[in-house]
Amino acid sequence: MLAELQAKADADAVALRIGVVLENNGAVLLLERVEYVAGRRPFNLPGTTVRPGEALAAAVARAVLEETGLTVVDIRAHLGSFDYLSNAGKPVRREHFAVEVAGVGPIRLTNYGGYQWIPLDGELPVTPSIRQILTTYREMR
């Protein structure tokens, strides 16, 4: 399935990014931006841009390791995607995956100012697109 997602992105001429859902005791890991940008929610899922020639599974593992210091041991599910335009006006597709990690700490951030484990059944301070991905995740678990 991962190869099919990659091939579809190539055929649609969109840049591919990934987002990752990590859960611990009913809460999801959200990363807090260093600076709040007006009109954008301050929390993100871990994620990255897929490098040219990089397999999606490798990008998922790299994103989690680079952004949190955690090690992915399994990609459990594909949660869906959404398309948008980058700040440069280029089409982007963001594919989302639920993963299992070797342990949930310690979290070592590289690109973010902070993190929180936010209960999945509470108010999620994320964009509507990410909220839909997390709703899909809640329904699948």
N, C-alpha and C positions, 0 to 999 in steps of 0.2 A: 504494500500500500504506500509506503514512503516514496518509493521510486515513481509510482503513479502520480503522487502529489507534486513531485519535482518536475516530472514531464509535463503536467498540466500547466504549471507556472511558466515553464519555458515556452510552451505553445501559446499561452496567453500573453507572452512578453511582459511579465510582471517580475519585479525584484521580489525575492522570497525572504521573509523574516519568520522567526518562530517565537512563540510565547510558551511558557511552561508553568503548569499548575503543580505546586508542591503543597501537600496537605499534612497537617499534624494535629491529631486529636480534634478534628472538626473545624480547624482554622486553616486558612490559606496564607502563604507567604506573599506579602506585598512589599515592594521596594519603593522607598520614598525619594523623590528627586531632591537634589541639593537645593535647587532654586525652583520656586513655583512660577510657572508661566501663566499669565492671565488666560483664562478660557480652557486650561488643560487641568485635568485632575492630577493631584500630586503623587498618586500611587500607580505602580506598574507591576506586571508580572515579570519575572526574569525572562530575558529573551535576547536575541541577537539577529544580525543579518547573516544569512547563509552565504558563505564565501563561494566564488566560482569553483565548480568541481567538487564541492564538499557535500557529502551525504547528509541527509536530514538528521539521521540518528547521531552523527558526529556533531552537527551543529547544536542539537539539543543538549548533549553532554557538555559541550564546550561552553554554552551559554550558562548553564547552571554552575559549572566549576568556576568560570571567570567572574560571574556576578555575585556568587554566594559562598564559594569555597566548598560546596557540597558535591558529592560524587553520585551521578545517576547510575543505578543498577538495573533499571528496567523502564522502558517506555510502555505504560499500561494502556493508553488509549489516545486516539486522535479525537479532539473535541470540536473541531470545526475551524473555520477561517473567516476572515473578512478582508475586503479590499479597500484601499484608501490611496490618497495621493500624498507623497512625501512632501516635506517642506520645499523641495526643489521642483515640485509638480510632476514627479515621476510616479507611475502606477506601482503599487506595492501590494503583495498578498501576505497576510500574517496567518500562518498555520499554528494551531495550539495543540499541545499535548499534555496529558497527565503523566507524571513520572513517579517512580519510587526512588528514593535516595538511600545511601548506606547509613546515614544518620542525619538528624536535623540540627546539628550544631557542632561546633560553634559556627555561626554565620560570619563570613569575612567579606565585607562589601568592598567593591572596587569603584563602581561608577555611581553610587547612590549615597545619600546622606544618612539614611536610616532604613529600618525595616520594621514591620509589625506582622504578627500572626493575627489575622482578622477572622472572627468566626464567620463561617459560610452562611449561617442562618441570620446574620445581622446585616446592618447597613454597610454596603461595600463601597468605599470611596474611590471608585474607578469609573472609566468612561462607560457609556451605554454598551459599546461593542464588547468590552471586556466583561461587563456584567452578564451579557448573554452567554459568553463562553463559560463563565462560572456557574450560571444556571444550568447549562448543559452538563457540566461536570457534576453538579449536585444531583441531577436526575439520573446520571449513569452509575453513581457509586452505590 
